[in-house]
Amino acid sequence: MSEHQTTKVNYVIGPDGSPLTVADLPPPDTKRWVIRRKAEVVAAVRGGLISLDDACRRYTLTVEEFLSWQRSIERHGLAGLRATRVQQYRQ
């Protein structure tokens, strides 16, 4: 009989290069999403620390919102997460 096992990681490397654990993630009631917090959540999902569904549920995000953060990082680096630059980067 085969069992499906998912490997849960204990930490990932955060956007600043330091280890990031679930305890280091922004609190679930976060209202002010600064660049660092967005980048930490993206790194946690990418690295398998939490799932996309868990992140969306925990932070009351839509999948589209999370994916927009991820795309911004891929295209423009951390600066792409700046709320004041969103329109500039979308052109």
Summary of the structure (lengths in Angstrom):
residues: 91
radius of gyration: 14.1
end to end distance: 53.4
largest distance: 54.4
contacts: 208
relative contact order: 0.14
helix: 54%
strand: 4%
